[in-house]
Amino acid sequence: MRAVISLGLQISPTGSKEMYRYLGIVAFFVSTYHWGSLSDMFLEASMLCL
């Protein structure tokens, strides 16, 4: 999970707003999805950040 967050921080702009927005999206999906759907969660979070 830490790898996903760090990867997202590298992809997203250095702006604090984008960083907190991405972390919020990741936290939301983590709280709603099971660990088995981690890859699907990452794909959906990535699409939302585009």
Backbone torsions as a table, in degrees:
resi	resn	phi	psi	omega
1	MET	NA	-38.3	179.3
2	ARG	-63.7	-34.2	179.4
3	ALA	-64.0	-39.7	179.2
4	VAL	-63.5	-43.9	-178.8
5	ILE	-66.0	-45.1	-179.4
6	SER	-64.6	-38.1	178.6
7	LEU	-63.6	-42.8	179.0
8	GLY	-63.3	-37.1	179.9
9	LEU	-68.2	-31.9	178.7
10	GLN	-73.1	-36.5	-178.8
11	ILE	-73.9	-45.4	-176.3
12	SER	-71.8	155.0	178.6
13	PRO	-59.0	162.7	-177.6
14	THR	-75.3	-6.4	179.8
15	GLY	-59.7	137.0	-177.1
16	SER	-64.6	-33.3	-179.7
17	LYS	-61.7	-47.4	-179.9
18	GLU	-64.0	-38.9	-178.5
19	MET	-63.3	-49.3	-179.3
20	TYR	-67.1	-32.5	178.5
21	ARG	-65.3	-43.5	179.7
22	TYR	-65.1	-44.2	179.9
23	LEU	-62.4	-37.1	178.8
24	GLY	-65.3	-41.3	178.5
25	ILE	-64.1	-44.9	179.7
26	VAL	-61.1	-45.4	-179.2
27	ALA	-62.8	-38.1	180.0
28	PHE	-63.1	-47.9	-178.5
29	PHE	-68.4	-35.8	179.1
30	VAL	-63.1	-37.5	-177.3
31	SER	-77.7	-17.6	-176.6
32	THR	-107.9	-19.2	-179.0
33	TYR	-109.4	156.9	175.1
34	HIS	-84.6	162.3	-177.8
35	TRP	-61.6	-24.9	-179.6
36	GLY	-67.0	-21.2	-178.0
37	SER	-103.9	27.1	-176.0
38	LEU	-61.2	-41.0	-179.0
39	SER	-65.9	-41.5	178.4
40	ASP	-63.7	-39.2	179.2
41	MET	-61.8	-43.5	-178.5
42	PHE	-64.9	-39.6	179.4
43	LEU	-64.0	-43.9	-179.4
44	GLU	-67.0	-40.3	178.9
45	ALA	-64.7	-38.5	179.1
46	SER	-65.1	-39.6	179.8
47	MET	-65.4	-36.9	-179.8
48	LEU	-68.4	-29.0	-177.8
49	CYS	-80.6	-14.3	-178.4
50	LEU	-70.9	NA	NA
